[in-house]
Amino acid sequence: MNVRPVAATAATILGVGALVLPGTAGAAGHAGRSAQDGAPTVVAHRGASAYAPENTLAAVDAAARLGIRWVENDVQRTKDGELVVMHDPTLERTTNVEQVFPDRAPWKVADFTAAEIARLDAGSWFGEEYAGQRVPTLRQYLHRVSVRRQSLLLEIKRPELYPGIESQILRVLDRQGWLDAAHRNRLTVQSFSADSVRAVHGLRSSLKTGFLGTPPVADLPEYARFADQINPSHSTISAGYVAEVHRLEGAHGKPLEVFTWTVNDASTAVRVQGYGVDGIISNTPDVVREATGGGYWKWPLGLSAASAVR
């Protein structure tokens, strides 16, 4: 879902993040309910994608400027083996690929080199003020999240299209310093593919992982062997289901968490908070935070209003 920015919210992006309120979600950056305020962790879906073009560096900046520490992204692989941040398996919805490469339909990510994708405009579809935004590589994205001192919920998208992508992602994470002890509470890798999540756990057992979906209660013990989170759509859960997930310990011996998606309005946020979820993934994370009583996270020095919204 893509929600276009409105004037009131744009003003919020420019001003509200400078406040640090009592009960703020502070420097620990851990997933799950905040020890300070007890509210669910709020995750900016594809960055703050209601306010900036999804999965771009601008969306990372917008999330930080809103005072949202956790961002979510999607990772796929190009024809020449580069990892890029893109949700769809094709490029036409969020770039100008049809104009730049009119004879290359159906414009699959896997059919283009990294250099070709780097030529594409990934911002104008959302708003002319974002013209020139690019599809970031995973390395570029990790660098921006590091600069902003944010935390990352990384989704492996369509892993069946990209054999071996799990080990490749781990190599990039390692080279960018994201697998050290300092990042242990700042990174979770998730996928709709149980095989992919299981592979990540097998390759790097210290890494926190999540399964996207709503497994039957009877199957939850099997998922708990290789996952720390069960991350379902908000429309598929109840208080009873969340309680059943919480009854089990995940791969690292702690209660399984529930991060639900994609919640973009206050009433739904309050409803799933009542179910006891640990996290809420949202295109409008500021709306969810306000509805659930979470605190602001103070972004690092050097993040200007202009860089947050451009």
C-alpha positions as CSV (number, residue, x, y, z in Angstrom):
1,M,0.0,0.0,0.0
2,N,1.3,3.4,-0.9
3,V,-0.2,6.5,0.9
4,R,0.8,9.8,-0.5
5,P,2.0,12.5,2.0
6,V,-0.3,15.2,3.2
7,A,0.6,18.7,4.3
8,A,0.0,18.1,8.0
9,T,2.2,15.0,8.0
10,A,4.9,16.7,6.0
11,A,5.0,19.4,8.7
12,T,5.4,16.6,11.3
13,I,8.4,15.2,9.4
14,L,10.0,18.6,9.5
15,G,9.4,19.3,13.1
16,V,8.3,16.6,15.5
17,G,11.4,14.4,15.5
18,A,13.5,17.0,17.4
19,L,11.5,16.3,20.5
20,V,12.5,13.6,23.0
21,L,9.6,12.8,25.2
22,P,9.5,11.0,28.5
23,G,9.4,7.3,27.9
24,T,11.4,7.6,24.7
25,A,12.6,4.4,23.0
26,G,16.3,5.0,23.6
27,A,19.6,3.9,22.5
28,A,19.3,0.2,23.0
29,G,17.3,-0.1,19.8
30,H,16.1,-3.6,20.7
31,A,13.2,-5.2,19.0
32,G,10.1,-6.1,21.0
33,R,8.3,-4.1,23.6
34,S,10.3,-1.2,24.9
35,A,11.4,-1.6,28.5
36,Q,10.9,2.1,28.9
37,D,7.3,2.6,27.7
38,G,5.8,-0.9,27.2
39,A,4.5,0.1,23.7
40,P,5.1,-2.2,20.7
41,T,8.2,-1.5,18.6
42,V,7.2,0.5,15.5
43,V,8.9,-0.4,12.2
44,A,8.9,1.9,9.2
45,H,7.7,-0.4,6.3
46,R,10.1,0.0,3.3
47,G,11.3,3.1,5.2
48,A,8.6,5.7,6.0
49,S,7.0,4.8,2.7
50,A,3.9,6.9,3.1
51,Y,6.1,10.0,3.1
52,A,8.9,9.1,0.7
53,P,9.4,6.6,-2.1
54,E,9.6,3.1,-0.7
55,N,13.0,1.4,-0.2
56,T,15.0,4.5,-1.1
57,L,17.5,6.3,1.0
58,A,15.0,9.1,1.3
59,A,12.6,6.8,3.0
60,V,15.3,5.8,5.6
61,D,15.9,9.5,6.2
62,A,12.2,10.3,6.6
63,A,11.9,7.5,9.2
64,A,14.8,8.9,11.2
65,R,13.4,12.4,11.0
66,L,10.1,11.1,12.3
67,G,11.9,9.6,15.3
68,I,11.5,6.0,14.1
69,R,14.5,3.8,14.8
70,W,13.5,0.6,13.0
71,V,13.2,0.4,9.2
72,E,12.2,-2.6,7.1
73,N,13.4,-3.3,3.5
74,D,13.4,-5.9,0.8
75,V,16.4,-7.4,-0.9
76,Q,16.7,-9.0,-4.4
77,R,19.6,-9.7,-6.8
78,T,20.5,-8.3,-10.1
79,K,21.6,-10.1,-13.3
80,D,25.3,-9.6,-12.4
81,G,24.9,-10.6,-8.8
82,E,24.5,-7.3,-6.9
83,L,22.1,-7.1,-4.0
84,V,19.6,-4.3,-4.4
85,V,16.7,-3.0,-2.2
86,M,13.5,-3.5,-4.1
87,H,10.1,-4.9,-3.2
88,D,8.6,-6.1,-6.5
89,P,10.3,-8.7,-8.7
90,T,9.9,-6.3,-11.6
91,L,11.0,-2.6,-11.8
92,E,8.1,-0.8,-13.6
93,R,5.9,0.2,-10.6
94,T,8.6,2.2,-8.7
95,T,11.0,3.3,-11.4
96,N,11.0,4.8,-15.0
97,V,12.4,1.5,-16.4
98,E,9.8,1.5,-19.2
99,Q,11.0,4.8,-20.5
100,V,14.7,4.0,-20.1
101,F,14.6,0.4,-21.4
102,P,11.3,0.2,-23.5
103,D,12.2,-3.0,-25.2
104,R,13.1,-5.0,-22.0
105,A,9.7,-6.1,-20.8
106,P,8.7,-7.6,-18.3
107,W,11.5,-5.6,-16.6
108,K,12.5,-8.2,-14.0
109,V,15.1,-7.2,-11.5
110,A,17.0,-10.3,-12.3
111,D,17.3,-9.4,-16.0
112,F,19.1,-6.1,-15.4
113,T,22.6,-5.4,-14.2
114,A,23.4,-3.2,-11.2
115,A,24.7,-0.5,-13.5
116,E,21.5,-0.5,-15.5
117,I,19.3,-0.3,-12.4
118,A,21.5,2.5,-11.1
119,R,20.4,4.6,-14.1
120,L,16.7,4.5,-13.1
121,D,14.7,7.2,-11.3
122,A,13.1,5.6,-8.3
123,G,11.5,8.7,-6.9
124,S,9.5,10.6,-9.5
125,W,6.6,8.2,-9.4
126,F,6.0,9.2,-5.8
127,G,6.5,13.0,-6.3
128,E,8.6,15.3,-8.4
129,E,10.4,16.5,-5.3
130,Y,12.0,13.0,-5.2
131,A,13.2,12.9,-8.8
132,G,16.6,11.4,-9.0
133,Q,16.3,9.0,-6.1
134,R,17.9,5.7,-7.0
135,V,17.4,2.0,-6.3
136,P,20.0,1.5,-3.5
137,T,22.3,-1.4,-3.4
138,L,22.2,-3.3,-0.1
139,R,25.6,-1.9,0.7
140,Q,24.4,1.7,0.2
141,Y,21.3,1.0,2.2
142,L,23.3,-0.5,5.1
143,H,25.6,2.5,5.1
144,R,22.7,5.0,5.4
145,V,21.0,3.0,8.2
146,S,24.4,2.9,10.0
147,V,24.9,6.7,9.5
148,R,21.4,7.3,11.0
149,R,22.2,4.7,13.8
150,Q,18.9,3.0,13.0
151,S,18.0,-0.7,13.2
152,L,17.0,-3.0,10.3
153,L,14.4,-5.6,9.7
154,L,15.7,-7.1,6.4
155,E,13.4,-9.1,4.2
156,I,14.7,-11.7,1.8
157,K,12.3,-11.2,-1.1
158,R,11.4,-14.1,-3.4
159,P,14.5,-16.2,-2.4
160,E,13.3,-19.0,-4.7
161,L,14.3,-16.7,-7.6
162,Y,17.8,-16.2,-6.3
163,P,19.5,-19.4,-5.2
164,G,22.2,-18.8,-2.5
165,I,21.0,-15.3,-1.7
166,E,21.0,-16.1,2.0
167,S,24.7,-16.7,2.2
168,Q,25.4,-13.7,-0.1
169,I,23.3,-11.4,2.1
170,L,25.3,-12.6,5.2
171,R,28.6,-11.9,3.4
172,V,27.5,-8.3,2.7
173,L,26.2,-7.8,6.2
174,D,29.5,-9.1,7.6
175,R,31.6,-6.9,5.4
176,Q,29.6,-3.9,6.4
177,G,30.0,-4.7,10.1
178,W,26.4,-5.7,10.7
179,L,27.2,-9.1,12.2
180,D,29.3,-8.0,15.1
181,A,28.1,-8.0,18.7
182,A,27.2,-4.3,18.6
183,H,24.5,-5.0,15.9
184,R,23.0,-8.1,17.6
185,N,20.0,-6.2,18.8
186,R,19.8,-3.9,15.7
187,L,19.2,-6.5,13.0
188,T,16.5,-9.2,12.2
189,V,16.3,-11.1,8.9
190,Q,12.9,-12.3,7.8
191,S,11.2,-14.0,4.9
192,F,7.9,-15.5,3.7
193,S,10.0,-18.6,2.9
194,A,10.5,-21.0,5.9
195,D,13.4,-22.6,4.0
196,S,15.1,-19.3,3.6
197,V,14.7,-18.4,7.3
198,R,15.9,-21.9,8.2
199,A,19.0,-21.4,5.9
200,V,19.9,-18.1,7.5
201,H,19.6,-19.6,11.0
202,G,21.8,-22.5,9.9
203,L,24.5,-20.3,8.4
204,R,24.5,-17.7,11.3
205,S,22.8,-19.1,14.3
206,S,23.5,-16.0,16.4
207,L,21.4,-13.8,14.0
208,K,17.8,-13.0,14.9
209,T,15.3,-14.3,12.4
210,G,11.6,-13.9,11.7
211,F,9.0,-15.9,9.6
212,L,6.5,-13.8,7.7
213,G,3.1,-15.5,7.8
214,T,0.6,-17.1,10.2
215,P,1.5,-20.7,10.7
216,P,-1.2,-23.0,12.3
217,V,-0.8,-23.1,16.1
218,A,0.1,-26.8,15.8
219,D,3.1,-26.0,13.6
220,L,4.5,-23.2,15.7
221,P,7.0,-25.5,17.6
222,E,8.7,-26.3,14.4
223,Y,9.1,-22.6,13.4
224,A,10.4,-21.9,16.9
225,R,13.4,-24.1,16.1
226,F,14.8,-21.6,13.6
227,A,12.9,-18.3,14.2
228,D,12.7,-15.7,16.9
229,Q,9.6,-14.0,15.5
230,I,6.3,-15.0,13.8
231,N,5.3,-11.9,11.7
232,P,1.7,-12.2,10.4
233,S,-0.7,-9.9,8.6
234,H,-2.8,-8.0,11.1
235,S,-5.9,-9.4,9.5
236,T,-5.0,-12.9,10.4
237,I,-4.4,-12.7,14.1
238,S,-6.2,-12.6,17.4
239,A,-5.3,-12.2,21.0
240,G,-5.5,-16.0,21.3
241,Y,-3.1,-16.5,18.5
242,V,-0.5,-14.0,19.8
243,A,-0.7,-15.7,23.2
244,E,0.0,-19.1,21.6
245,V,3.0,-17.7,19.9
246,H,4.3,-16.2,23.2
247,R,3.9,-19.5,24.9
248,L,6.9,-20.8,23.0
249,E,10.6,-20.0,23.1
250,G,12.2,-19.2,19.8
251,A,15.6,-20.1,18.4
252,H,17.5,-18.2,21.1
253,G,15.6,-19.3,24.1
254,K,13.4,-16.3,24.5
255,P,9.7,-16.0,24.0
256,L,8.7,-15.9,20.3
257,E,7.8,-12.4,19.3
258,V,5.0,-11.2,17.0
259,F,5.6,-8.3,14.6
260,T,2.4,-7.7,12.6
261,W,2.0,-5.8,9.3
262,T,1.0,-3.6,7.5
263,V,-0.9,-1.3,10.0
264,N,-1.5,2.2,8.8
265,D,-4.3,3.6,10.9
266,A,-4.7,4.3,14.6
267,S,-7.7,2.1,15.3
268,T,-6.0,-1.0,13.9
269,A,-2.8,-0.2,15.8
270,V,-4.8,0.0,19.0
271,R,-6.5,-3.3,18.2
272,V,-3.3,-5.2,17.6
273,Q,-1.6,-3.6,20.6
274,G,-4.5,-5.0,22.6
275,Y,-3.6,-8.5,21.3
276,G,-0.2,-8.1,22.9
277,V,2.0,-7.9,19.7
278,D,5.6,-7.0,20.2
279,G,6.0,-4.9,17.0
280,I,3.9,-3.1,14.4
281,I,5.2,-2.6,10.8
282,S,3.7,0.5,9.2
283,N,3.9,2.8,6.2
284,T,2.8,5.6,8.6
285,P,4.9,4.8,11.7
286,D,4.3,8.1,13.3
287,V,0.5,7.5,13.3
288,V,1.0,4.0,14.9
289,R,3.5,5.4,17.5
290,E,1.0,8.1,18.5
291,A,-1.9,5.6,18.8
292,T,0.1,3.1,20.9
293,G,1.8,5.5,23.2
294,G,5.3,4.9,22.1
295,G,8.1,7.4,22.5
296,Y,10.2,9.4,20.0
297,W,13.7,8.3,19.2
298,K,16.2,11.1,18.8
299,W,18.0,10.9,15.5
300,P,21.7,11.5,15.4
301,L,23.3,14.9,14.9
302,G,23.8,15.9,11.3
303,L,20.4,14.7,10.0
304,S,18.8,17.9,8.6
305,A,15.2,18.4,7.8
306,A,16.2,18.8,4.1
307,S,18.0,15.4,4.0
308,A,14.9,13.8,5.7
309,V,12.5,14.7,3.0
310,R,14.6,14.9,-0.2
